[in-house]
Each structure stands twice: as structure tokens, then as C-alpha cells.
Amino acid sequence: MQGCNLVKYFTLGVVLWRVSRMISRIFPAILFTLAPAVVLAESVMPSIGYTGAPADHKGQNCSVCHSSFGAANSNTQGSVTVSITNYNPGVQQMIHVTVSNPMATRWGFQMTIREVNDETTEAGTFSTSTGVPFTVVCDDGSLYGSAPPCNGNNGRQFAEHLNAPTTAEGAGYEWDVPWTPPETEVGRLHIYVAAVAANGDGTAQGDYVYTYEGTLPNVGACSLSVAPNLRTVMNGASFLPPFSSDAMITVFGTNFQVSGLQRTVGLGDLDNNNTTFPTTLACVAVEVTGPGIAQPVRLPIAFVEDDQINAQAPEFVGTGPVMLKVILNPDASNQLLSDVATLNSQQAFAPAFFFIPNSTTIAAQIAGTGVTVADPTLVPGGQAAKPGDIVTLWGTGFGDFMQLIPPGQLATAADPLANPITVTIGTTTLSSADVLYAGASPGSLGGLYQFNVRIPTSTPNGATPVTITIGGFSTQTGLKIPVQQ
């Protein structure tokens, strides 16, 4: 069985990685000069990427240039309003952008919509037609962008004014922009709008800037049409039968999702101020009953694709049989259910390491570096640990923490295990001084456990076995980390 892909699981690591890729381009120096040619060009169409979206120019907006009255929204006599509040995947809707100010005569705007899961990714497409006072441009890295279609390196899209319209003083202006959301739900979306209420004197002086930022939830109906086929449920790290309370589990089967579609949980899917994993992801839910659970509960879900669901088990009382089923289009009139699986492999502890796919190498890093402990032929950039190094290992199924982390919640800080463990590296059982931390992985789902341990100085070169034992149960045999002097 292949090892688990950590990105598919528990953590917001994928989100943080995407955030780290956000582009921060240097603000074009020419704009600071406010040369007349530039000012005139801005009235035709604005410099691209100044909506306040954090992935563009470090979140700057039009007030960088139009700064006479300070930051955006400093003036309370005017405003920008945006009509959209949610989205239905694939269904076009009209977005009404209205800017007003009693002293302005000329009007401009720029708008973009991004995935909350990845602010660098455009969500949906704007449309335009001949004769309307706005245009659609793609971010190709140039000052004003390029014409659609937007894809590849110029995939981010903006709707913006074209030949900024002039009206009577204080009349305001409204743009009606057609927008088609992504064909499938991608979690919540962010919409960013910056608008300028200008005095029409041909310069950037004396103008007012207003911004809008909103979050758009998905309200579209789920439409999966083939009943799910549940095959088996395994420990989410070892892909072996035993699992325990609060541990990560993997559900295998078919027809869980549209073929080829993968959904990994991200910031756009979290609830309660980004602290709680969803119990429905991509129109899929997993429901269980078991020891100590009077009513069926739905599990926090981290990943869904056609043949696999990664989720976190609930808190069980006792070790009796667990009943589990997969639900598509949950709670809708077209809800589809799998057969019920009866699982008899639930136990008090089910400790297991995550490991690198197609290998026997434990998923580990040299602590504090982000360097994967692996042969570089297996993981590019990987390297062996040295005797004396502190390495971080990840696993699941190690039981309670000192402070309760309810299923589905992120661990917000270090939280040690409630029960003692024994760590063996090679032939050496580590002293407590060499187990620097054993507990929840801060910033990740509570089903992910983290162990910071020191490699014994006597460890010889080569693939070195590692095991952790808790409550009489041990991690899977045969897993190793490379060690090299």
C-alpha cells in the first residue's frame, strides 16, 4: 500500500505553502512621478493589481496614487457598494459595482475574485462586450495587463473601468459586470474591489478612494449522481486496519467524487474563524456511530477524490464495533448513501507513522529547517539525518492530549500527550531528555501528532528503524529514516 500524502490530510500546510507563493511585485516607479501621460492612461484603464488583494502588490489599492485624502475609505461621504453575497458554481450572475461621492464627477474601479484556499488563483471569469464602460484584463506581469483568455502565467483576471465615465457632480456611477463562478465548488471566495471617485482634473490629486472586500460562500446544489461504493476503512497513516479515537482515517472505495477532481481542505473551507474543519467537503460527508455515540456524527474531512476520503475519527468510549457510511449530496433531496461498513478494528491506541509514498521512509524533517529526511532520489532536496540531529516525525493514533482538542479542531499551541511513550531509534531506546516533544502538531488538525526526537550519537550510517510504543501498542514495523555521519 502506498504511503500517505501529508498534503491530503490534516494540515493547513498546503495553505501556508500557497500563501508563501503570493507574488509581491515592485510597484512601478513611474507611477510615483504622476507624469501626465500616466495619469491619462489611468483614466482609460488602471494599472493592474491594485484592488487590495493580498497576493497583488502586497495588498495595495488605488490610494497608493490617489492619496490626497489619505488611506482608502478615509472620506465617509462616499462609498463603493457591491451586490454579490454568494456564488452558485458555474451559474453566471451580474455583479453591480456602485461608487458615489457628492463632490466627484469621474469614476473608476477595479475588481478581482480569488479562492480563499489560494489567493493567487483566480476564481471564475468576468465577461464583457462591445460598448460597455469596462474591460477585462489578464495579469501578464505588465503595467496594464493583456486581453483574455487568462491562463497559465497570466491567469489572474481583473474587471476594470474603460475610459472612466464622467457625470454631473455627485451623480455616482454603476458598472454591471457579468461573472461566471468556477464550474465546481472550491470553497469560499474573496472578492476585492477598489473604486475612485475623481474630480476630473486629469491628475491623481483631489480624488477619493473606496475599497470593498467580501467573502462569498457556495450556495449551489450538490449534483453527484452515482451512489458511493465503500470498500474499506483504514488507519490514515499506516493504511492498516487498526484505528483509534480522534485518529486520522482513510476511507477507500469508488464514486466518492467526479473522476479526476480532488479537493483538499483549505482556509476557504474552515469554519468558526478558521479553526474548525468542515464535515462536508465537495458534497461529501462521512457519518459514524459507535461506542459512546448515541446519534450518528459526521466526521471532519480533510481530502476527497474519487476513490479516497481522508477524515478524523470521533471520540469513542470503549472499543466496540463502529458503523460508517459515506453520504453524497448530504441532506439534499438527491442524497446518495453507501452501504454501511461495520468496523471491528477500533482500539484504545493505534499508533502509526505517516510515510513517504512508495517507500518505507517515515515522513520526517530535520527540526526547524523544513528539510525532508529522505534519500534525495526519493524526495528532491531530501537529506539524511546526522547522529545528534533533532528530527520531527509525524503520526496518528496516539490517544489523548493533556488539553482536550475536540475532533475537527486545530491545535493552536503545543499540547503534550496524556500518556507516556517509548521511542526506539535503531537499537537505542531514547531517554526522556532525547524526546523533546510528543504531542499535537500546532496549526494542524488534532489528529496529527508530532514528535521531536534526537538521533543517538551512536547510530550507524544507513536506513535506521524507528518505533514508538504507547499503551502496549507500537507503530508499524519496517519503517526507517536515513542516517549518515
C-alpha positions as CSV (number, residue, x, y, z in Angstrom):
1,M,0.0,0.0,0.0
2,Q,1.3,3.4,-0.8
3,G,2.1,5.9,1.9
4,C,0.0,8.8,2.7
5,N,0.4,12.2,1.0
6,L,0.6,14.5,4.0
7,V,-0.8,17.4,2.0
8,K,-4.1,15.4,1.6
9,Y,-4.6,15.2,5.3
10,F,-4.8,17.2,8.4
11,T,-2.9,20.3,8.0
12,L,-3.0,23.8,6.6
13,G,0.5,23.2,5.3
14,V,-0.8,23.4,1.8
15,V,-2.5,26.7,2.5
16,L,0.6,28.2,4.1
17,W,2.7,26.9,1.1
18,R,0.4,28.7,-1.3
19,V,0.5,31.9,0.8
20,S,4.2,31.8,0.6
21,R,4.0,31.8,-3.2
22,M,2.0,35.1,-3.2
23,I,3.6,37.4,-5.7
24,S,4.8,40.8,-4.4
25,R,5.8,42.8,-7.5
26,I,7.7,46.0,-7.2
27,F,5.3,49.0,-7.5
28,P,6.2,50.6,-10.8
29,A,8.4,53.6,-10.0
30,I,6.9,55.6,-12.9
31,L,3.6,55.8,-11.0
32,F,5.2,57.8,-8.3
33,T,6.1,60.5,-10.8
34,L,2.5,61.1,-11.8
35,A,3.6,62.1,-15.2
36,P,0.7,63.4,-17.3
37,A,0.9,60.5,-19.8
38,V,0.5,58.0,-17.0
39,V,-2.4,59.9,-15.4
40,L,-4.2,60.0,-18.7
41,A,-3.6,56.3,-19.2
42,E,-5.0,55.6,-15.7
43,S,-8.3,57.3,-16.7
44,V,-8.5,55.0,-19.7
45,M,-7.7,51.8,-17.7
46,P,-5.9,51.5,-14.4
47,S,-2.6,49.8,-13.5
48,I,-3.3,46.2,-12.9
49,G,-3.5,44.7,-9.4
50,Y,-4.5,47.5,-7.0
51,T,-7.7,46.1,-5.6
52,G,-6.3,45.3,-2.1
53,A,-6.0,41.6,-2.9
54,P,-3.1,40.4,-0.6
55,A,-1.4,38.4,-3.5
56,D,-1.0,41.6,-5.6
57,H,1.4,44.4,-4.7
58,K,1.3,43.4,-1.0
59,G,-2.4,44.3,-0.8
60,Q,-2.1,47.8,-2.0
61,N,-5.0,49.6,-3.6
62,C,-5.7,52.8,-5.6
63,S,-4.9,55.1,-2.7
64,V,-1.2,54.5,-3.4
65,C,-1.5,57.1,-6.1
66,H,-4.9,58.8,-5.3
67,S,-3.7,59.8,-1.9
68,S,-4.9,63.4,-1.3
69,F,-7.3,62.3,1.4
70,G,-5.2,59.6,3.0
71,A,-6.0,55.9,3.0
72,A,-8.9,54.3,1.2
73,N,-12.3,54.9,2.9
74,S,-11.0,57.9,4.9
75,N,-13.7,60.0,3.5
76,T,-17.2,58.9,4.8
77,Q,-19.3,61.0,2.4
78,G,-18.9,58.4,-0.4
79,S,-18.7,54.7,-0.7
80,V,-18.4,51.7,-3.0
81,T,-21.1,49.0,-2.8
82,V,-21.0,45.6,-4.4
83,S,-24.1,43.5,-4.9
84,I,-22.8,39.9,-4.7
85,T,-23.0,37.8,-1.5
86,N,-22.6,34.2,-2.6
87,Y,-22.0,32.0,-5.7
88,N,-23.5,29.0,-7.4
89,P,-20.8,27.0,-9.2
90,G,-21.0,27.5,-13.0
91,V,-24.0,29.8,-12.9
92,Q,-23.4,33.3,-14.3
93,Q,-24.6,36.3,-12.2
94,M,-24.4,40.0,-12.5
95,I,-22.2,41.9,-10.1
96,H,-23.3,45.6,-9.6
97,V,-20.4,47.9,-8.5
98,T,-21.6,51.3,-7.5
99,V,-19.4,54.2,-6.4
100,S,-20.6,57.5,-5.1
101,N,-19.3,60.8,-3.6
102,P,-21.2,64.2,-3.6
103,M,-18.1,66.1,-4.9
104,A,-16.9,63.7,-7.7
105,T,-17.6,63.8,-11.4
106,R,-15.5,61.0,-12.8
107,W,-15.4,57.4,-11.7
108,G,-13.2,54.3,-11.9
109,F,-13.0,50.8,-10.4
110,Q,-11.0,47.5,-10.5
111,M,-12.3,44.1,-9.2
112,T,-10.9,40.6,-8.8
113,I,-12.2,37.4,-7.2
114,R,-9.9,34.8,-5.7
115,E,-10.1,31.4,-4.0
116,V,-9.7,31.8,-0.2
117,N,-7.8,28.5,-0.4
118,D,-5.3,30.1,-2.7
119,E,-5.3,33.9,-3.1
120,T,-3.0,33.7,-6.1
121,T,-5.7,31.8,-8.0
122,E,-8.4,33.5,-10.0
123,A,-11.9,32.2,-9.3
124,G,-14.3,32.2,-12.3
125,T,-14.3,34.6,-15.2
126,F,-15.6,38.1,-15.9
127,S,-17.3,38.8,-19.2
128,T,-17.6,42.0,-21.3
129,S,-19.0,43.1,-24.6
130,T,-18.7,46.0,-27.1
131,G,-19.9,49.3,-25.8
132,V,-19.8,48.7,-22.1
133,P,-17.7,51.1,-20.0
134,F,-15.4,48.4,-18.5
135,T,-13.0,45.8,-19.8
136,V,-11.4,42.5,-18.6
137,V,-7.7,42.1,-18.5
138,C,-5.2,39.3,-17.5
139,D,-2.2,39.7,-15.2
140,D,0.7,39.1,-17.6
141,G,3.2,41.0,-15.4
142,S,2.9,44.2,-17.4
143,L,1.6,47.5,-16.2
144,Y,-1.8,47.3,-17.7
145,G,-2.2,43.5,-18.4
146,S,-3.4,41.8,-21.5
147,A,-6.6,40.7,-23.2
148,P,-8.3,37.4,-22.2
149,P,-8.4,34.5,-22.2
150,C,-6.4,34.4,-18.9
151,N,-4.5,31.2,-18.3
152,G,-1.0,29.9,-17.4
153,N,1.2,32.7,-16.0
154,N,-1.4,35.4,-16.7
155,G,-4.3,33.5,-15.1
156,R,-5.4,36.2,-12.7
157,Q,-8.2,38.3,-14.1
158,F,-9.5,41.8,-13.4
159,A,-12.6,43.7,-14.4
160,E,-12.0,47.4,-14.5
161,H,-13.2,50.7,-15.9
162,L,-12.5,51.6,-19.5
163,N,-12.4,55.4,-20.3
164,A,-13.5,56.4,-16.8
165,P,-17.1,57.8,-17.2
166,T,-17.9,61.4,-16.4
167,T,-21.2,62.5,-14.9
168,A,-22.7,65.5,-13.2
169,E,-21.2,66.3,-9.8
170,G,-22.2,63.7,-7.2
171,A,-24.3,61.6,-9.6
172,G,-22.2,58.4,-8.9
173,Y,-21.8,55.5,-11.3
174,E,-22.7,51.8,-11.5
175,W,-21.0,49.1,-13.5
176,D,-22.8,45.8,-14.2
177,V,-20.3,43.1,-14.6
178,P,-21.2,39.5,-15.7
179,W,-19.3,36.9,-13.7
180,T,-19.3,33.1,-14.1
181,P,-18.1,31.2,-11.0
182,P,-15.9,28.1,-11.2
183,E,-17.7,25.1,-12.6
184,T,-17.2,23.2,-9.3
185,E,-17.2,24.5,-5.8
186,V,-13.7,25.5,-4.5
187,G,-14.6,26.6,-1.0
188,R,-15.2,30.2,-0.1
189,L,-14.1,33.0,-2.4
190,H,-12.8,36.5,-1.7
191,I,-13.9,39.5,-3.8
192,Y,-11.8,42.6,-3.8
193,V,-12.9,46.0,-5.3
194,A,-11.2,49.4,-5.3
195,A,-13.0,52.4,-6.7
196,V,-12.0,56.0,-7.4
197,A,-14.4,59.0,-7.1
198,A,-12.4,61.6,-9.0
199,N,-12.7,65.4,-9.5
200,G,-11.9,65.0,-13.2
201,D,-9.0,67.4,-13.3
202,G,-6.7,65.0,-15.2
203,T,-4.4,64.3,-12.2
204,A,-4.4,61.9,-9.2
205,Q,-4.9,64.8,-6.8
206,G,-8.2,65.6,-5.1
207,D,-9.7,62.1,-5.7
208,Y,-11.4,59.7,-3.2
209,V,-10.7,56.0,-2.9
210,Y,-13.0,53.4,-1.5
211,T,-12.5,49.6,-1.2
212,Y,-14.6,46.6,-0.6
213,E,-13.7,43.1,0.5
214,G,-16.2,40.3,0.8
215,T,-16.4,36.6,1.3
216,L,-18.6,34.5,-1.0
217,P,-19.9,31.1,0.2
218,N,-21.1,28.4,-2.2
219,V,-24.8,28.1,-2.2
220,G,-25.1,25.8,-5.3
221,A,-26.9,22.5,-5.0
222,C,-24.8,19.3,-5.0
223,S,-25.3,17.2,-8.0
224,L,-23.3,14.0,-7.6
225,S,-25.3,11.3,-9.4
226,V,-23.7,7.9,-8.8
227,A,-24.1,6.1,-5.4
228,P,-20.8,5.8,-3.5
229,N,-19.2,2.3,-3.1
230,L,-17.5,1.9,0.2
231,R,-14.7,-0.7,0.2
232,T,-12.7,-0.4,3.4
233,V,-11.6,2.0,6.2
234,M,-8.0,2.1,7.4
235,N,-5.7,4.0,9.7
236,G,-4.9,7.2,7.9
237,A,-1.1,6.9,8.4
238,S,-0.4,3.1,8.1
239,F,-3.2,2.1,5.7
240,L,-3.7,-0.9,8.1
241,P,-6.9,-1.8,9.9
242,P,-6.4,-0.6,13.5
243,F,-7.6,2.9,14.3
244,S,-8.5,4.8,17.5
245,S,-10.4,7.7,18.8
246,D,-9.5,11.1,17.2
247,A,-7.1,9.4,14.7
248,M,-6.9,10.1,11.0
249,I,-8.6,7.5,8.9
250,T,-8.8,6.8,5.2
251,V,-11.9,5.6,3.5
252,F,-11.4,3.7,0.3
253,G,-14.0,3.0,-2.4
254,T,-15.3,4.4,-5.6
255,N,-17.7,7.1,-6.8
256,F,-16.9,9.4,-4.0
257,Q,-16.4,12.3,-6.4
258,V,-16.4,13.2,-10.0
259,S,-13.5,11.4,-11.7
260,G,-10.3,13.5,-11.7
261,L,-11.5,16.0,-9.2
262,Q,-9.5,16.4,-5.9
263,R,-10.5,18.6,-3.0
264,T,-8.0,19.3,-0.2
265,V,-9.3,21.4,2.7
266,G,-8.1,24.9,2.8
267,L,-8.8,28.2,4.5
268,G,-11.8,28.7,2.3
269,D,-13.4,25.6,3.9
270,L,-12.8,26.2,7.6
271,D,-15.5,27.4,10.0
272,N,-15.5,29.3,13.3
273,N,-12.9,31.9,12.4
274,N,-10.7,29.4,10.6
275,T,-10.4,26.9,13.5
276,T,-12.7,24.1,12.5
277,F,-12.5,21.6,9.7
278,P,-15.7,21.0,7.6
279,T,-17.9,17.9,7.9
280,T,-18.9,18.3,4.3
281,L,-16.3,18.8,1.6
282,A,-17.0,18.7,-2.1
283,C,-20.6,17.5,-1.5
284,V,-19.3,14.5,0.5
285,A,-19.9,13.6,4.2
286,V,-18.9,10.6,6.3
287,E,-21.1,9.5,9.2
288,V,-20.4,7.1,12.0
289,T,-22.0,5.6,15.1
290,G,-20.0,3.7,17.6
291,P,-19.2,3.1,21.3
292,G,-20.5,6.0,23.4
293,I,-22.1,7.8,20.4
294,A,-25.9,7.8,20.8
295,Q,-26.6,9.6,17.5
296,P,-24.7,9.5,14.2
297,V,-21.9,12.1,13.9
298,R,-20.3,13.5,10.8
299,L,-16.5,13.4,10.6
300,P,-14.2,16.3,9.9
301,I,-12.9,15.8,6.3
302,A,-9.5,16.8,5.0
303,F,-9.4,15.4,1.5
304,V,-11.8,13.9,-1.1
305,E,-11.2,12.3,-4.5
306,D,-13.0,9.6,-6.5
307,D,-11.6,6.6,-4.5
308,Q,-10.4,8.1,-1.2
309,I,-11.6,10.2,1.7
310,N,-9.3,11.4,4.5
311,A,-11.1,12.2,7.7
312,Q,-10.7,12.3,11.5
313,A,-12.4,9.7,13.7
314,P,-14.6,11.0,16.6
315,E,-14.0,10.4,20.3
316,F,-15.2,6.8,21.1
317,V,-15.9,5.4,24.6
318,G,-14.8,1.8,24.6
319,T,-13.7,-0.4,21.7
320,G,-16.8,-1.9,20.3
321,P,-17.8,-2.0,16.6
322,V,-18.1,1.2,14.6
323,M,-20.7,1.7,11.8
324,L,-19.6,4.0,9.0
325,K,-21.2,5.2,5.8
326,V,-20.4,7.8,3.0
327,I,-23.1,10.3,2.1
328,L,-23.1,12.3,-1.2
329,N,-25.2,15.4,-1.6
330,P,-25.8,15.3,2.2
331,D,-29.3,16.3,3.5
332,A,-30.5,17.2,-0.1
333,S,-33.3,15.5,-1.9
334,N,-30.8,13.8,-4.2
335,Q,-28.8,12.4,-1.2
336,L,-26.9,9.2,-2.0
337,L,-25.7,6.7,0.6
338,S,-23.1,4.0,0.6
339,D,-23.7,0.6,2.3
340,V,-22.9,0.7,6.0
341,A,-19.4,-0.7,6.9
342,T,-19.1,-2.4,10.3
343,L,-15.6,-1.9,11.6
344,N,-14.2,-4.1,14.4
345,S,-10.6,-2.7,14.5
346,Q,-11.1,0.3,16.8
347,Q,-8.8,0.1,19.7
348,A,-7.5,2.3,22.6
349,F,-4.4,3.3,20.7
350,A,-3.5,2.7,17.1
351,P,-0.1,4.5,16.7
352,A,1.3,4.8,13.2
353,F,3.8,6.9,11.3
354,F,3.0,8.7,8.1
355,F,5.4,7.7,5.5
356,I,6.6,8.8,2.0
357,P,4.6,7.1,-0.8
358,N,6.2,4.0,-2.4
359,S,8.8,3.7,0.3
360,T,9.5,2.6,3.8
361,T,10.8,6.1,4.8
362,I,9.0,7.8,7.7
363,A,7.7,11.3,6.9
364,A,10.2,13.4,8.8
365,Q,12.1,16.7,8.8
366,I,15.2,18.0,10.3
367,A,13.6,20.0,13.1
368,G,13.4,23.8,12.4
369,T,14.7,23.6,8.8
370,G,11.9,22.2,6.6
371,V,14.4,19.8,5.1
372,T,12.9,16.3,4.5
373,V,14.8,13.4,6.0
374,A,14.9,11.2,2.9
375,D,17.2,10.0,0.2
376,P,17.3,12.8,-2.5
377,T,16.4,10.2,-5.1
378,L,13.1,9.7,-3.3
379,V,12.4,13.3,-2.3
380,P,14.3,16.1,-4.2
381,G,16.2,18.1,-1.7
382,G,16.0,15.4,0.9
383,Q,18.9,14.5,3.0
384,A,19.9,12.0,5.7
385,A,19.9,13.0,9.4
386,K,23.1,13.1,11.3
387,P,23.7,11.5,14.7
388,G,22.8,14.1,17.2
389,D,20.3,15.9,14.9
390,I,16.8,16.6,16.2
391,V,14.2,15.3,13.8
392,T,10.4,15.8,13.6
393,L,8.3,12.7,12.9
394,W,4.5,12.7,12.3
395,G,1.9,10.1,13.1
396,T,-1.6,9.5,14.2
397,G,-3.5,7.3,16.7
398,F,-1.5,8.1,19.9
399,G,-4.6,8.9,22.1
400,D,-5.4,11.9,24.3
401,F,-3.5,15.2,24.8
402,M,-3.1,16.9,28.1
403,Q,-5.6,19.5,26.9
404,L,-8.6,18.2,25.0
405,I,-8.7,19.0,21.3
406,P,-12.2,18.2,20.0
407,P,-12.3,16.3,16.7
408,G,-12.1,18.8,13.8
409,Q,-10.3,21.5,15.7
410,L,-6.9,22.9,15.0
411,A,-4.2,22.6,17.6
412,T,-3.4,26.2,18.4
413,A,-0.4,25.5,20.5
414,A,1.9,22.7,21.8
415,D,-0.2,20.1,23.7
416,P,1.7,17.1,25.0
417,L,0.4,13.5,25.0
418,A,-1.5,12.4,28.1
419,N,0.1,9.0,28.1
420,P,3.8,8.0,28.2
421,I,5.6,6.8,25.1
422,T,8.8,4.8,24.4
423,V,10.8,5.8,21.3
424,T,13.4,3.5,19.9
425,I,15.8,4.5,17.1
426,G,17.9,1.7,15.8
427,T,18.7,-0.4,18.9
428,T,18.6,2.6,21.3
429,T,15.7,3.4,23.5
430,L,15.7,7.2,23.9
431,S,15.9,8.8,27.3
432,S,13.3,11.4,28.2
433,A,15.9,14.1,27.5
434,D,16.1,13.0,23.9
435,V,12.3,13.1,23.4
436,L,12.0,16.9,23.3
437,Y,8.3,17.0,22.4
438,A,5.5,14.5,21.8
439,G,2.0,15.8,21.2
440,A,-0.3,17.7,18.9
441,S,1.2,19.5,15.9
442,P,0.5,23.2,16.3
443,G,-1.5,24.7,13.5
444,S,-2.8,21.3,12.3
445,L,-5.8,19.1,12.8
446,G,-5.8,17.5,16.2
447,G,-5.5,14.0,14.6
448,L,-1.9,14.9,13.6
449,Y,0.8,14.1,16.2
450,Q,4.3,15.4,16.2
451,F,7.5,14.0,17.8
452,N,10.7,15.9,18.1
453,V,13.5,13.4,18.9
454,R,17.3,13.4,19.0
455,I,19.1,10.8,16.9
456,P,21.5,8.9,19.2
457,T,25.2,9.8,18.6
458,S,25.9,6.1,18.4
459,T,23.6,5.5,15.4
460,P,25.5,3.9,12.5
461,N,25.1,5.0,8.9
462,G,22.2,3.6,6.9
463,A,18.4,3.2,7.0
464,T,17.6,3.2,10.7
465,P,14.4,1.7,12.1
466,V,12.2,3.9,14.4
467,T,9.3,2.8,16.5
468,I,7.1,4.5,19.1
469,T,5.2,2.4,21.7
470,I,2.2,3.7,23.7
471,G,-0.1,1.7,25.9
472,G,1.3,-1.6,24.7
473,F,0.8,-0.7,21.0
474,S,3.6,0.1,18.6
475,T,3.9,1.9,15.3
476,Q,4.1,-0.2,12.2
477,T,7.3,-2.3,11.7
478,G,9.8,-1.8,8.8
479,L,9.7,2.0,8.7
480,K,13.0,3.8,8.8
481,I,14.8,7.1,8.4
482,P,18.2,7.5,6.7
483,V,21.2,8.4,8.9
484,Q,24.6,9.5,7.7
485,Q,27.6,10.8,9.6
